[in-house]
Amino acid sequence: MPFIGVLPERESLFQPQPRREVAVSDAAAWRLNPQHRQVYDKLTLALDAGLKAAPCGVDPRDCGIAPDTLVFVKPIVNLAGMAVRARAVAADAVPPEAGSFWCERLQGTHTSSDCLVRDGRAIWFAHTRGSDEKHHERPIYWDVGVPLPELEPVLARWVADHLRGYTGLCNLELIGGRPIEAHLRGSNGFFDFYGPEFLSAWVALVDDKSCAPPPPIPGGLVISVFGAKELSLEQQARISALGVKIQPDLHTPDRSAILRCRDKSLGLTLCGQLGLTRNNQTA
């Protein structure tokens, strides 16, 4: 049976195919994993992590939060792009938005970790770190393949507590070491940099075959070109000539393209050339 929810432009990555249905998108993961779909409830995730949070309609000021303090507002469950409609607002301006919640705004490094899980036990990690520079709270780039051993006990405990009986791939996003989102799939936008042994190990795991965890991932840089303006043909030609892959983004609001670069130093330079970071240069 095939991987479910693969975007057409990404199909070449997903080989070999598993025998059973395996989710790549959140919508497919919710449908295929009824015993564990509760992880998509982000309000419960926040409360379980000990954060101040409540459905919109509960005034943050009544929960001891100062009126001018920024809180984060986002949908409680959103399977069509988990960051859609997420934004920071003042505590005294939280809208009575049906289906959304507010949460204290976390500070610190934004990380995304994929975990291969066997029967509720994490057996392998791939870590990615978001840039400090943001566009509307979203990292400008993601540094794939960074060592973050200090997070692995936190991730392993979360998996053991919330995914008992689950086998497959999951993802947990943290800010400052505290969870903000969980997914019953991996960060498939980063799979290009996970190395040739990753997909085979994942497929063997879900097909209940002998599975040796893959080696540490080679890594790379995934860059978001935010804004409505598309890259010019001249810019695209220059970027492609550097060996950087360009993927037009037809699915994410306010992002025109995704760039994938194996050479991290080159990728950081490119961010400056495109005016995406403070190191602005002429593209």
URMO-V156273 format. One line per field, one symbol per residue. psi: psi as a letter, one per 40 degrees, with the letter a starting at -180 (. if undefined). burial: b if it has 24 or more other C-alpha atoms within 12 Angstrom, else e. A space follows every 10 residues. Layout:
# URMO-V156273
psi->???
burial->???
This chain:
# URMO-V156273
psi->iiihehidee dddghiiidi hhhdiddddd degdeeeeee gdddddddee ihiiihdhhd deeehidehh ihhiidhheg gdehehihii deehighhei iiiihiiahh ihhhhhhhfe hheiihihhi idhihfehid ihhhfihgdd eddddddddd defhehhahi ihhihfehhd iiifiigeee ddeeieeddd ddddddefih hhhiiiidia hhhhgiidhi hidddddddd deehhhhhhe dhhfhdihhh hdhddddddd dddefdidgh ih.
burial->eebbbbeeee eebbeebbee ebbbbbbbbb ebbeebbebb bbbbbbeebe bbbbbbebbb beeebeeeeb bbbbbbbbbe ebbebbbbbb bbbbbeeeeb bbbbbbeebb bbbbbbbbeb bbbbbbbbbb bebeeebbbb bbbbbbebee bbebbbebbe ebbeebbbbb bbbbbebbbb bbbbbbbbbb bbbbeebbbb bbbbbbeeee bebbeebbbb bbbbbbeeee beeeebeebe eeebbbbbbe eeeebebbbb bbebeebbbb beebebbeee eee
